[in-house]
Amino acid sequence: MFKTIHDDIQSVLDRDPAARNVLEVLLCYPGLHAIWAHRLAHRLWKSGLKLFARWISQTVRSLTGIEIHPGATIGHNFFIDHGMGVVIGETAEVGDNVTLYHGVTLGGTSLHKTKRHPTIGDHVVIGAGAKVLGAITIGANSRIGANAVVVRSAPPDSVIVGVPGQVVLRDGQPHPATEKVDLDHGNLPDTIGETLATLIAHVESLEKRVNGGGVYGPTLHGPKQGVWHASDFSI
């Protein structure tokens, strides 16, 4: 138990540069309070004391703004940063070294009393406001962008952005289990923008072929260094 408490505190210190010392973490991090309460509630839930477990869950929800159903299974070194508005459903399964930001929902999509919430692999980072819905699986070492709505499973080492979530496989080898969680969740692809830029380039190529090498009429251009220019569009 003491090792688990130590590891939880260390997870905060490792993943939040605003955390200055252990006392501050103990007093000022609702995500830490929520996961400790969940571990107690989950043990009661597994022991058959379901009403008491739900009561603890709802009490902690009112104090922290974080709702974790006592039936959810959560691994080691779990970290919720800020925490407000986080919801984790009954049949959700969360691996080790997972990080959630505020407003994340691990939600269900079925009324049947079966597995209906997502399974999150190890070393996954889920950005603020993201929704992961249904009995899907998010592979290890993946990142989910802020406000993404994920309704399909994704393999390990994925980056998932957009509504509905689009999966982009990351380059390189999977992270070893001993490596710290990759928190570079702001480095995300623009799947729609890249697709539109490719389409514009293809249209320009076709126009040149049809017009004998020249381009007539207004010309659209892709983004320059990630910025679209209004002069390229009729707004």
GROMACS elastic network, one bead per residue, 0.5 to 0.9 nm:
[ bonds ]
;  ai    aj funct       b0    kb
    1     4     6  0.51200   500
    1     5     6  0.63522   500
    1     6     6  0.86759   500
    2     5     6  0.50527   500
    2     6     6  0.61156   500
    2     7     6  0.85519   500
    3     6     6  0.50037   500
    3     7     6  0.60497   500
    3     8     6  0.85461   500
    4     7     6  0.50757   500
    4     8     6  0.61214   500
    4     9     6  0.86631   500
    4    76     6  0.75602   500
    4    77     6  0.80475   500
    5     8     6  0.51565   500
    5     9     6  0.63125   500
    5    10     6  0.86034   500
    5    36     6  0.81899   500
    6     9     6  0.52629   500
    6    10     6  0.61343   500
    6    11     6  0.86199   500
    7    11     6  0.60607   500
    7    12     6  0.88197   500
    7    76     6  0.78840   500
    7    77     6  0.60763   500
    8    11     6  0.51084   500
    8    12     6  0.67243   500
    8    13     6  0.89980   500
    8    32     6  0.71057   500
    8    35     6  0.87523   500
    8    36     6  0.88042   500
    8    76     6  0.77408   500
    8    77     6  0.53585   500
    8    78     6  0.69877   500
    8    79     6  0.74979   500
    9    12     6  0.53531   500
    9    13     6  0.65277   500
    9    14     6  0.87695   500
    9    22     6  0.70089   500
    9    25     6  0.67960   500
    9    26     6  0.75810   500
    9    32     6  0.75656   500
    9    77     6  0.85971   500
   10    14     6  0.60044   500
   10    15     6  0.85435   500
   10    22     6  0.83984   500
   10    77     6  0.82037   500
   11    14     6  0.51404   500
   11    15     6  0.61177   500
   11    16     6  0.83863   500
   11    77     6  0.57596   500
   11    78     6  0.73413   500
   11    79     6  0.65222   500
   11    97     6  0.81133   500
   12    15     6  0.53341   500
   12    16     6  0.57436   500
   12    17     6  0.86875   500
   12    19     6  0.70130   500
   12    25     6  0.71489   500
   12    29     6  0.84600   500
   12    32     6  0.80546   500
   12    77     6  0.87769   500
   12    79     6  0.65912   500
   12    80     6  0.85962   500
   12    81     6  0.81590   500
   13    16     6  0.57356   500
   13    17     6  0.69942   500
   13    18     6  0.82957   500
   13    19     6  0.56351   500
   13    20     6  0.73792   500
   13    21     6  0.75109   500
   13    22     6  0.78944   500
   13    25     6  0.77588   500
   14    17     6  0.73864   500
   14    19     6  0.85740   500
   14   180     6  0.81480   500
   15    18     6  0.89823   500
   15    19     6  0.85689   500
   15    79     6  0.81641   500
   15    81     6  0.86541   500
   15    99     6  0.85600   500
   15   180     6  0.86594   500
   15   181     6  0.78755   500
   15   183     6  0.76266   500
   16    19     6  0.56364   500
   16    20     6  0.89285   500
   16    81     6  0.77195   500
   17    20     6  0.74374   500
   19    22     6  0.80287   500
   19    24     6  0.68659   500
   19    25     6  0.64134   500
   20    23     6  0.85610   500
   20    24     6  0.67272   500
   20    25     6  0.78044   500
   21    24     6  0.55011   500
   21    25     6  0.64753   500
   21    26     6  0.88877   500
   22    25     6  0.50628   500
   22    26     6  0.61738   500
   22    27     6  0.87148   500
   23    26     6  0.50813   500
   23    27     6  0.62383   500
   23    28     6  0.83961   500
   24    27     6  0.52816   500
   24    28     6  0.56475   500
   24    29     6  0.77685   500
   25    28     6  0.54752   500
   25    29     6  0.55090   500
   25    32     6  0.79221   500
   26    29     6  0.65289   500
   26    30     6  0.89271   500
   26    32     6  0.76048   500
   26    33     6  0.80573   500
   27    30     6  0.83021   500
   27    33     6  0.88118   500
   28    32     6  0.87547   500
   28    33     6  0.89834   500
   29    32     6  0.55318   500
   29    33     6  0.67610   500
   29    34     6  0.89311   500
   29    80     6  0.87784   500
   29    81     6  0.79212   500
   29    82     6  0.73044   500
   29    83     6  0.85559   500
   30    34     6  0.60104   500
   30    35     6  0.86418   500
   30    63     6  0.82653   500
   30    64     6  0.54072   500
   30    65     6  0.82318   500
   30    66     6  0.80096   500
   30    80     6  0.81905   500
   30    81     6  0.83821   500
   30    82     6  0.71381   500
   30    83     6  0.66513   500
   30    84     6  0.85023   500
   31    34     6  0.50668   500
   31    35     6  0.62877   500
   31    36     6  0.86898   500
   31    64     6  0.75080   500
   31    66     6  0.74180   500
   31    79     6  0.66682   500
   31    81     6  0.62774   500
   31    82     6  0.67319   500
   31    83     6  0.55339   500
   31    84     6  0.86481   500
   32    35     6  0.53647   500
   32    36     6  0.63079   500
   32    37     6  0.86575   500
   32    78     6  0.87184   500
   32    79     6  0.71516   500
   32    80     6  0.72432   500
   32    81     6  0.88490   500
   33    36     6  0.52909   500
   33    37     6  0.61949   500
   33    38     6  0.85574   500
   33    60     6  0.81040   500
   33    64     6  0.78098   500
   34    37     6  0.51606   500
   34    38     6  0.60356   500
   34    39     6  0.87027   500
   34    57     6  0.84444   500
   34    60     6  0.63976   500
   34    61     6  0.78324   500
   34    63     6  0.89384   500
   34    64     6  0.68886   500
   34    65     6  0.89578   500
   34    66     6  0.66377   500
   34    67     6  0.80562   500
   34    68     6  0.77632   500
   34    80     6  0.87027   500
   34    83     6  0.88707   500
   35    39     6  0.62004   500
   35    40     6  0.87765   500
   35    68     6  0.81839   500
   35    74     6  0.86438   500
   35    78     6  0.77237   500
   35    79     6  0.81990   500
   35    80     6  0.84022   500
   36    39     6  0.52330   500
   36    40     6  0.66585   500
   36    41     6  0.87811   500
   37    40     6  0.52627   500
   37    41     6  0.61661   500
   37    42     6  0.85246   500
   37    56     6  0.72360   500
   37    57     6  0.72623   500
   37    60     6  0.70688   500
   38    42     6  0.57631   500
   38    43     6  0.84032   500
   38    53     6  0.85974   500
   38    56     6  0.80629   500
   38    57     6  0.67212   500
   38    60     6  0.86098   500
   38    68     6  0.66774   500
   38    69     6  0.77399   500
   38    70     6  0.60494   500
   38    72     6  0.86743   500
   38    74     6  0.88677   500
   39    42     6  0.51382   500
   39    43     6  0.62833   500
   39    44     6  0.87579   500
   39    70     6  0.79179   500
   39    74     6  0.83780   500
   40    43     6  0.52809   500
   40    44     6  0.64261   500
   40    45     6  0.86886   500
   40    53     6  0.79044   500
   40    56     6  0.84870   500
   40    70     6  0.84749   500
   41    44     6  0.50861   500
   41    45     6  0.60575   500
   41    46     6  0.86599   500
   41    49     6  0.88651   500
   41    50     6  0.84285   500
   41    52     6  0.77393   500
   41    54     6  0.72187   500
   41    55     6  0.86114   500
   41    56     6  0.62580   500
   41    57     6  0.66483   500
   41    69     6  0.85107   500
   41    70     6  0.52704   500
   41    71     6  0.83071   500
   42    46     6  0.61698   500
   42    47     6  0.85182   500
   42    50     6  0.88911   500
   42    53     6  0.68376   500
   42    69     6  0.81854   500
   42    71     6  0.59041   500
   42    72     6  0.73165   500
   42    73     6  0.77760   500
   43    46     6  0.52040   500
   43    47     6  0.62275   500
   43    48     6  0.88613   500
   43    49     6  0.87713   500
   43    53     6  0.81948   500
   43    70     6  0.81274   500
   44    48     6  0.64048   500
   44    49     6  0.51777   500
   44    50     6  0.66421   500
   44    52     6  0.73316   500
   44    53     6  0.55897   500
   44    70     6  0.81594   500
   45    48     6  0.52855   500
   45    49     6  0.53159   500
   45    51     6  0.80785   500
   45    52     6  0.79969   500
   45    53     6  0.55299   500
   45    54     6  0.80515   500
   45    70     6  0.61439   500
   45    71     6  0.63850   500
   46    49     6  0.74379   500
   46    50     6  0.78356   500
   46    70     6  0.87255   500
   46    71     6  0.76800   500
   47    50     6  0.79148   500
   48    51     6  0.86199   500
   48    53     6  0.89192   500
   49    52     6  0.56277   500
   49    53     6  0.61957   500
   49    54     6  0.88162   500
   50    54     6  0.61187   500
   50    55     6  0.85590   500
   50    70     6  0.81394   500
   50    71     6  0.88044   500
   51    54     6  0.51109   500
   51    55     6  0.61691   500
   51    56     6  0.87327   500
   52    55     6  0.50147   500
   52    56     6  0.63279   500
   52    57     6  0.86681   500
   53    56     6  0.52469   500
   53    57     6  0.62916   500
   53    58     6  0.87754   500
   53    69     6  0.87033   500
   53    70     6  0.61403   500
   53    71     6  0.88300   500
   54    58     6  0.61257   500
   54    59     6  0.84826   500
   54    69     6  0.71919   500
   54    70     6  0.64178   500
   55    58     6  0.52168   500
   55    59     6  0.60586   500
   55    60     6  0.85866   500
   56    59     6  0.51055   500
   56    60     6  0.61709   500
   56    61     6  0.85049   500
   56    70     6  0.85549   500
   57    60     6  0.53057   500
   57    61     6  0.61534   500
   57    62     6  0.88681   500
   57    66     6  0.89481   500
   57    67     6  0.67410   500
   57    68     6  0.64843   500
   57    69     6  0.64508   500
   57    70     6  0.64921   500
   58    62     6  0.63584   500
   58    63     6  0.87680   500
   58    67     6  0.70198   500
   58    68     6  0.85131   500
   58    69     6  0.85865   500
   59    62     6  0.53008   500
   59    63     6  0.65388   500
   59    64     6  0.88346   500
   60    63     6  0.50046   500
   60    64     6  0.59309   500
   60    65     6  0.76531   500
   60    66     6  0.72481   500
   60    67     6  0.74844   500
   60    68     6  0.88895   500
   61    64     6  0.53396   500
   61    68     6  0.77991   500
   62    65     6  0.58083   500
   62    66     6  0.78620   500
   62    67     6  0.85250   500
   63    66     6  0.81408   500
   64    67     6  0.82629   500
   64    83     6  0.74401   500
   64    84     6  0.68607   500
   64    85     6  0.89288   500
   65    83     6  0.68349   500
   65    85     6  0.55844   500
   65    86     6  0.71295   500
   65    87     6  0.89155   500
   66    83     6  0.59930   500
   66    84     6  0.57934   500
   66    85     6  0.57612   500
   66    87     6  0.62368   500
   66    88     6  0.84614   500
   66   102     6  0.88627   500
   67    85     6  0.76104   500
   67    86     6  0.61293   500
   67    88     6  0.62896   500
   67    89     6  0.83080   500
   68    71     6  0.83343   500
   68    72     6  0.70345   500
   68    86     6  0.78797   500
   68    87     6  0.58896   500
   68    89     6  0.64975   500
   68    90     6  0.78007   500
   69    72     6  0.56155   500
   69    87     6  0.81194   500
   69    88     6  0.61529   500
   69    89     6  0.54363   500
   69    90     6  0.50172   500
   69    91     6  0.84087   500
   69    92     6  0.87395   500
   70    73     6  0.80897   500
   70    89     6  0.85938   500
   70    90     6  0.67529   500
   71    89     6  0.78026   500
   71    91     6  0.63146   500
   71    92     6  0.80180   500
   72    88     6  0.71144   500
   72    89     6  0.63103   500
   72    91     6  0.52523   500
   72    92     6  0.50257   500
   72    93     6  0.60583   500
   72    94     6  0.80455   500
   73    90     6  0.83085   500
   73    91     6  0.74146   500
   73    92     6  0.63277   500
   73    94     6  0.61199   500
   73    95     6  0.83632   500
   74    78     6  0.72992   500
   74    92     6  0.81215   500
   74    93     6  0.59546   500
   74    95     6  0.62228   500
   74    96     6  0.76165   500
   75    78     6  0.64431   500
   75    93     6  0.81228   500
   75    94     6  0.58092   500
   75    97     6  0.74233   500
   75    98     6  0.80514   500
   75   122     6  0.84869   500
   76    95     6  0.72506   500
   76    97     6  0.62143   500
   76    98     6  0.82771   500
   77    96     6  0.59577   500
   77    98     6  0.70241   500
   77    99     6  0.86789   500
   78    94     6  0.83673   500
   78    95     6  0.81229   500
   78    96     6  0.64483   500
   78    97     6  0.53472   500
   78    98     6  0.51346   500
   78    99     6  0.61714   500
   78   100     6  0.82765   500
   79    97     6  0.74595   500
   79    98     6  0.63811   500
   79   100     6  0.63631   500
   79   101     6  0.85256   500
   80    83     6  0.54850   500
   80    86     6  0.83288   500
   80    98     6  0.85223   500
   80    99     6  0.58602   500
   80   101     6  0.57539   500
   80   102     6  0.73786   500
   81    84     6  0.87457   500
   81    99     6  0.74310   500
   81   100     6  0.62748   500
   81   102     6  0.64978   500
   82   100     6  0.89361   500
   82   101     6  0.64670   500
   82   102     6  0.56382   500
   83    86     6  0.57825   500
   83   100     6  0.78276   500
   83   101     6  0.62162   500
   83   103     6  0.71022   500
   83   104     6  0.84376   500
   84   101     6  0.85464   500
   84   102     6  0.52350   500
   84   103     6  0.61970   500
   84   104     6  0.88623   500
   85   102     6  0.59602   500
   85   104     6  0.68708   500
   85   105     6  0.80364   500
   85   129     6  0.85311   500
   86   100     6  0.81736   500
   86   101     6  0.78036   500
   86   102     6  0.57783   500
   86   105     6  0.57619   500
   86   106     6  0.82915   500
   86   129     6  0.85262   500
   87   103     6  0.76440   500
   87   104     6  0.64375   500
   87   106     6  0.61801   500
   87   107     6  0.73474   500
   88    91     6  0.85956   500
   88    92     6  0.65828   500
   88   104     6  0.82324   500
   88   105     6  0.60074   500
   88   107     6  0.64619   500
   88   117     6  0.84144   500
   89    92     6  0.54985   500
   89   105     6  0.81301   500
   89   106     6  0.60136   500
   89   107     6  0.55322   500
   89   108     6  0.67607   500
   89   116     6  0.85899   500
   89   117     6  0.62662   500
   89   118     6  0.86043   500
   90    93     6  0.87741   500
   90   107     6  0.86833   500
   90   108     6  0.85004   500
   90   115     6  0.87013   500
   90   116     6  0.83600   500
   90   117     6  0.71804   500
   91   108     6  0.82457   500
   91   114     6  0.79167   500
   91   115     6  0.56164   500
   91   116     6  0.62343   500
   91   117     6  0.52106   500
   91   118     6  0.75308   500
   91   119     6  0.85207   500
   91   135     6  0.85536   500
   92   106     6  0.68021   500
   92   107     6  0.78415   500
   92   108     6  0.84712   500
   92   115     6  0.79904   500
   92   116     6  0.76879   500
   92   118     6  0.51786   500
   92   119     6  0.57945   500
   92   120     6  0.79526   500
   92   135     6  0.81908   500
   93   117     6  0.77442   500
   93   118     6  0.65296   500
   93   120     6  0.60926   500
   93   121     6  0.83925   500
   94    98     6  0.72085   500
   94   118     6  0.82682   500
   94   119     6  0.59276   500
   94   121     6  0.64200   500
   94   122     6  0.75802   500
   95    98     6  0.64042   500
   95   119     6  0.79120   500
   95   120     6  0.58263   500
   95   123     6  0.75141   500
   95   124     6  0.82070   500
   95   140     6  0.84080   500
   96   121     6  0.73802   500
   96   123     6  0.63999   500
   96   124     6  0.85337   500
   97   122     6  0.58604   500
   97   124     6  0.72438   500
   97   125     6  0.88495   500
   97   180     6  0.81960   500
   97   181     6  0.66686   500
   98   120     6  0.80428   500
   98   121     6  0.78163   500
   98   122     6  0.60725   500
   98   125     6  0.59857   500
   98   126     6  0.81767   500
   98   181     6  0.76575   500
   99   123     6  0.75535   500
   99   124     6  0.64087   500
   99   126     6  0.63313   500
   99   127     6  0.85106   500
   99   181     6  0.79952   500
   99   183     6  0.83460   500
  100   103     6  0.86729   500
  100   104     6  0.66913   500
  100   124     6  0.84772   500
  100   125     6  0.60864   500
  100   126     6  0.50084   500
  100   127     6  0.64736   500
  100   128     6  0.74334   500
  101   104     6  0.63274   500
  101   125     6  0.82478   500
  101   126     6  0.64210   500
  101   127     6  0.54332   500
  101   129     6  0.75075   500
  101   130     6  0.86013   500
  101   146     6  0.87695   500
  102   127     6  0.77556   500
  102   128     6  0.50305   500
  102   129     6  0.63361   500
  102   130     6  0.87709   500
  103   127     6  0.85757   500
  103   128     6  0.55592   500
  103   130     6  0.68740   500
  103   131     6  0.83602   500
  103   147     6  0.86740   500
  104   126     6  0.72717   500
  104   127     6  0.72894   500
  104   128     6  0.59619   500
  104   131     6  0.57973   500
  104   132     6  0.79360   500
  104   146     6  0.88194   500
  104   147     6  0.83437   500
  105   129     6  0.74872   500
  105   130     6  0.65361   500
  105   132     6  0.61312   500
  105   133     6  0.76933   500
  106   117     6  0.64688   500
  106   118     6  0.62952   500
  106   119     6  0.88218   500
  106   130     6  0.86957   500
  106   131     6  0.62416   500
  106   133     6  0.59666   500
  106   134     6  0.80669   500
  107   116     6  0.78723   500
  107   117     6  0.54645   500
  107   118     6  0.71356   500
  107   131     6  0.72619   500
  107   132     6  0.62249   500
  107   134     6  0.62758   500
  107   135     6  0.88066   500
  108   111     6  0.83163   500
  108   115     6  0.85493   500
  108   118     6  0.75184   500
  108   132     6  0.85755   500
  108   133     6  0.55359   500
  108   135     6  0.70857   500
  109   116     6  0.61884   500
  109   117     6  0.73712   500
  109   133     6  0.63655   500
  109   135     6  0.77921   500
  110   113     6  0.80243   500
  110   114     6  0.82154   500
  110   115     6  0.87936   500
  110   116     6  0.59450   500
  110   117     6  0.87370   500
  110   134     6  0.74799   500
  110   135     6  0.89283   500
  111   114     6  0.84415   500
  111   116     6  0.83021   500
  112   115     6  0.83593   500
  112   116     6  0.77953   500
  113   116     6  0.77510   500
  115   118     6  0.83340   500
  115   134     6  0.85192   500
  115   135     6  0.61333   500
  116   133     6  0.83671   500
  116   134     6  0.52877   500
  116   136     6  0.82776   500
  117   132     6  0.82990   500
  117   133     6  0.64531   500
  117   136     6  0.71428   500
  118   132     6  0.67221   500
  118   133     6  0.63599   500
  118   134     6  0.55254   500
  118   137     6  0.58023   500
  118   138     6  0.76237   500
  118   153     6  0.87843   500
  119   135     6  0.69951   500
  119   136     6  0.61704   500
  119   138     6  0.63026   500
  119   139     6  0.85460   500
  120   123     6  0.89019   500
  120   124     6  0.70356   500
  120   136     6  0.85114   500
  120   137     6  0.59873   500
  120   139     6  0.66967   500
  120   140     6  0.74159   500
  121   124     6  0.62344   500
  121   137     6  0.74458   500
  121   138     6  0.58248   500
  121   141     6  0.73227   500
  121   142     6  0.80635   500
  121   156     6  0.80110   500
  122   139     6  0.75725   500
  122   141     6  0.63395   500
  122   142     6  0.85299   500
  122   177     6  0.84927   500
  123   140     6  0.57946   500
  123   142     6  0.71378   500
  123   143     6  0.87951   500
  123   175     6  0.84670   500
  123   177     6  0.82247   500
  123   180     6  0.81632   500
  123   181     6  0.55622   500
  123   182     6  0.75308   500
  124   138     6  0.80533   500
  124   139     6  0.78063   500
  124   140     6  0.59222   500
  124   143     6  0.57799   500
  124   144     6  0.79461   500
  124   157     6  0.89182   500
  124   181     6  0.75784   500
  124   182     6  0.81921   500
  125   141     6  0.77672   500
  125   142     6  0.65894   500
  125   144     6  0.62842   500
  125   145     6  0.85273   500
  125   181     6  0.77580   500
  125   182     6  0.74952   500
  125   183     6  0.67608   500
  125   184     6  0.89129   500
  125   185     6  0.71485   500
  126   129     6  0.85641   500
  126   130     6  0.66573   500
  126   131     6  0.88734   500
  126   142     6  0.84650   500
  126   143     6  0.59511   500
  126   145     6  0.65198   500
  126   146     6  0.72933   500
  126   185     6  0.80029   500
  127   130     6  0.58680   500
  127   143     6  0.77069   500
  127   144     6  0.57904   500
  127   145     6  0.50055   500
  127   147     6  0.71140   500
  127   148     6  0.81264   500
  127   185     6  0.68475   500
  127   186     6  0.86125   500
  128   145     6  0.76006   500
  128   147     6  0.62918   500
  128   148     6  0.88618   500
  129   145     6  0.87242   500
  129   146     6  0.55925   500
  129   148     6  0.73722   500
  129   149     6  0.89286   500
  130   144     6  0.71948   500
  130   145     6  0.68632   500
  130   146     6  0.53038   500
  130   149     6  0.59367   500
  130   150     6  0.77905   500
  131   146     6  0.89632   500
  131   147     6  0.68780   500
  131   148     6  0.62040   500
  131   150     6  0.60725   500
  131   151     6  0.84225   500
  132   136     6  0.82419   500
  132   138     6  0.89699   500
  132   148     6  0.80766   500
  132   149     6  0.60409   500
  132   151     6  0.62762   500
  132   152     6  0.86450   500
  133   136     6  0.73133   500
  133   149     6  0.75788   500
  133   150     6  0.61953   500
  133   151     6  0.53212   500
  133   152     6  0.82156   500
  134   137     6  0.89273   500
  134   150     6  0.87746   500
  134   151     6  0.64701   500
  134   152     6  0.81532   500
  135   151     6  0.87342   500
  135   152     6  0.88211   500
  135   153     6  0.85439   500
  136   150     6  0.88878   500
  136   151     6  0.71389   500
  136   152     6  0.60416   500
  136   154     6  0.81428   500
  137   152     6  0.77800   500
  137   154     6  0.63959   500
  137   155     6  0.79569   500
  138   141     6  0.89605   500
  138   142     6  0.71499   500
  138   152     6  0.85267   500
  138   153     6  0.56118   500
  138   155     6  0.63889   500
  138   156     6  0.70315   500
  138   158     6  0.83322   500
  139   142     6  0.61793   500
  139   153     6  0.79214   500
  139   154     6  0.58487   500
  139   157     6  0.67514   500
  139   158     6  0.73194   500
  140   155     6  0.76275   500
  140   157     6  0.62680   500
  140   158     6  0.82797   500
  140   174     6  0.83175   500
  140   175     6  0.89187   500
  141   156     6  0.59631   500
  141   158     6  0.72375   500
  141   174     6  0.69099   500
  141   175     6  0.67903   500
  141   181     6  0.80336   500
  141   182     6  0.78421   500
  142   154     6  0.83669   500
  142   155     6  0.80917   500
  142   156     6  0.59687   500
  142   159     6  0.57518   500
  142   160     6  0.78123   500
  142   169     6  0.88339   500
  142   170     6  0.83994   500
  143   157     6  0.77235   500
  143   158     6  0.63441   500
  143   160     6  0.63304   500
  143   161     6  0.87190   500
  143   182     6  0.84575   500
  143   183     6  0.84994   500
  143   184     6  0.86379   500
  143   185     6  0.63603   500
  143   188     6  0.86871   500
  144   147     6  0.86032   500
  144   148     6  0.67785   500
  144   150     6  0.83273   500
  144   158     6  0.81687   500
  144   159     6  0.58819   500
  144   161     6  0.61919   500
  144   165     6  0.84620   500
  144   185     6  0.74765   500
  144   188     6  0.88450   500
  145   148     6  0.56322   500
  145   159     6  0.74617   500
  145   160     6  0.60893   500
  145   161     6  0.50379   500
  145   162     6  0.75531   500
  145   165     6  0.88415   500
  145   185     6  0.65585   500
  145   186     6  0.74481   500
  145   187     6  0.89466   500
  145   188     6  0.69370   500
  146   161     6  0.75691   500
  146   162     6  0.85079   500
  146   185     6  0.83701   500
  146   186     6  0.84918   500
  147   161     6  0.80358   500
  147   162     6  0.73421   500
  147   163     6  0.80362   500
  148   160     6  0.72479   500
  148   161     6  0.52477   500
  148   163     6  0.56062   500
  148   164     6  0.69097   500
  148   165     6  0.56925   500
  148   166     6  0.86920   500
  149   160     6  0.88886   500
  149   161     6  0.78122   500
  149   162     6  0.66089   500
  149   163     6  0.51271   500
  149   164     6  0.51531   500
  149   165     6  0.53114   500
  150   153     6  0.79173   500
  150   160     6  0.75849   500
  150   161     6  0.81935   500
  150   162     6  0.82593   500
  150   163     6  0.74167   500
  150   164     6  0.59623   500
  150   166     6  0.79864   500
  151   164     6  0.69308   500
  151   165     6  0.69925   500
  152   164     6  0.87293   500
  152   165     6  0.77087   500
  154   157     6  0.86243   500
  154   158     6  0.65722   500
  154   159     6  0.87435   500
  154   160     6  0.80877   500
  154   167     6  0.67330   500
  154   169     6  0.89983   500
  155   158     6  0.61685   500
  155   167     6  0.86705   500
  155   169     6  0.79605   500
  156   169     6  0.80727   500
  156   170     6  0.88040   500
  156   174     6  0.78845   500
  157   168     6  0.87139   500
  157   169     6  0.60605   500
  157   170     6  0.54484   500
  157   171     6  0.79645   500
  157   172     6  0.87034   500
  157   173     6  0.84209   500
  157   174     6  0.65564   500
  157   175     6  0.86443   500
  158   167     6  0.62037   500
  158   168     6  0.56085   500
  158   170     6  0.55463   500
  159   166     6  0.80432   500
  159   167     6  0.57731   500
  159   168     6  0.50917   500
  159   169     6  0.61570   500
  159   170     6  0.65859   500
  159   185     6  0.89385   500
  159   188     6  0.71159   500
  159   189     6  0.79279   500
  160   165     6  0.55449   500
  160   166     6  0.52979   500
  160   168     6  0.62796   500
  160   169     6  0.86431   500
  160   188     6  0.82834   500
  160   189     6  0.87134   500
  161   164     6  0.78844   500
  161   166     6  0.53540   500
  161   167     6  0.69124   500
  161   168     6  0.83100   500
  161   188     6  0.74148   500
  161   189     6  0.75436   500
  161   190     6  0.79151   500
  161   191     6  0.77965   500
  162   166     6  0.60124   500
  162   190     6  0.85917   500
  162   191     6  0.80806   500
  162   192     6  0.85474   500
  163   166     6  0.75013   500
  166   191     6  0.74247   500
  167   191     6  0.89888   500
  168   189     6  0.78742   500
  168   191     6  0.83161   500
  170   173     6  0.87683   500
  171   174     6  0.89546   500
  172   175     6  0.88199   500
  173   176     6  0.87605   500
  175   178     6  0.81331   500
  175   179     6  0.64194   500
  175   180     6  0.86940   500
  175   181     6  0.87365   500
  175   182     6  0.88435   500
  176   179     6  0.55057   500
  176   180     6  0.88338   500
  177   180     6  0.81069   500
  179   182     6  0.84514   500
  180   183     6  0.87717   500
  182   185     6  0.76512   500
  183   186     6  0.82733   500
  184   187     6  0.58912   500
  184   188     6  0.86955   500
  185   188     6  0.67240   500
  189   192     6  0.89100   500
  189   193     6  0.88343   500
  189   194     6  0.82584   500
  190   193     6  0.53186   500
  190   194     6  0.60188   500
  190   195     6  0.85118   500
  190   226     6  0.88889   500
  191   194     6  0.52457   500
  191   195     6  0.61211   500
  191   196     6  0.86293   500
  192   195     6  0.51074   500
  192   196     6  0.61396   500
  192   197     6  0.85994   500
  193   196     6  0.50919   500
  193   197     6  0.61000   500
  193   198     6  0.85939   500
  193   222     6  0.84914   500
  193   223     6  0.80679   500
  193   226     6  0.86419   500
  194   197     6  0.50900   500
  194   198     6  0.61890   500
  194   199     6  0.86037   500
  194   222     6  0.85164   500
  194   223     6  0.87283   500
  195   198     6  0.51727   500
  195   199     6  0.62123   500
  195   200     6  0.87097   500
  196   199     6  0.50010   500
  196   200     6  0.61591   500
  196   201     6  0.86458   500
  196   222     6  0.76499   500
  197   200     6  0.51213   500
  197   201     6  0.62690   500
  197   202     6  0.86583   500
  197   221     6  0.74689   500
  197   223     6  0.69763   500
  198   201     6  0.51599   500
  198   202     6  0.62312   500
  198   203     6  0.87285   500
  198   222     6  0.78377   500
  199   202     6  0.50412   500
  199   203     6  0.61946   500
  199   204     6  0.86557   500
  200   203     6  0.51224   500
  200   204     6  0.62077   500
  200   205     6  0.86011   500
  200   220     6  0.65666   500
  200   221     6  0.67618   500
  200   222     6  0.66932   500
  201   204     6  0.51826   500
  201   205     6  0.62317   500
  201   206     6  0.87765   500
  201   220     6  0.85288   500
  201   221     6  0.76537   500
  201   222     6  0.74510   500
  202   205     6  0.50606   500
  202   206     6  0.63030   500
  202   207     6  0.87113   500
  203   206     6  0.50963   500
  203   207     6  0.61731   500
  203   208     6  0.86738   500
  204   207     6  0.50851   500
  204   208     6  0.62661   500
  204   209     6  0.87545   500
  204   215     6  0.75089   500
  204   219     6  0.76834   500
  204   220     6  0.80073   500
  204   221     6  0.89526   500
  205   208     6  0.52803   500
  205   209     6  0.64769   500
  205   210     6  0.88419   500
  205   213     6  0.89332   500
  206   209     6  0.51349   500
  206   210     6  0.61867   500
  206   211     6  0.85329   500
  207   210     6  0.51063   500
  207   211     6  0.58824   500
  207   212     6  0.83253   500
  207   213     6  0.78632   500
  207   214     6  0.75094   500
  207   215     6  0.60400   500
  207   216     6  0.80011   500
  208   211     6  0.52048   500
  208   212     6  0.59060   500
  208   214     6  0.51490   500
  208   215     6  0.55568   500
  208   216     6  0.87197   500
  209   212     6  0.53858   500
  209   213     6  0.57006   500
  209   214     6  0.79494   500
  210   213     6  0.75288   500
  210   214     6  0.84499   500
  210   215     6  0.88977   500
  211   214     6  0.54104   500
  211   215     6  0.64854   500
  211   216     6  0.76689   500
  212   215     6  0.84724   500
  215   218     6  0.83664   500
  215   219     6  0.76368   500
  216   219     6  0.78995   500
  218   232     6  0.80423   500
  219   232     6  0.70256   500
  220   231     6  0.87670   500
  220   232     6  0.51480   500
  220   233     6  0.71252   500
  221   224     6  0.84853   500
  221   228     6  0.82262   500
  221   229     6  0.83047   500
  221   232     6  0.62850   500
  222   226     6  0.87974   500
  222   227     6  0.85571   500
  222   228     6  0.68482   500
  222   229     6  0.86139   500
  222   232     6  0.86617   500
  223   226     6  0.52495   500
  223   229     6  0.71296   500
  224   227     6  0.52631   500
  224   228     6  0.66394   500
  224   229     6  0.82147   500
  225   228     6  0.86439   500
  228   231     6  0.89046   500
  228   232     6  0.79693   500
  229   232     6  0.58873   500
  229   233     6  0.78373   500
  230   233     6  0.55686   500
  230   234     6  0.77728   500
  230   235     6  0.74115   500
  231   234     6  0.75601   500
  231   235     6  0.86961   500
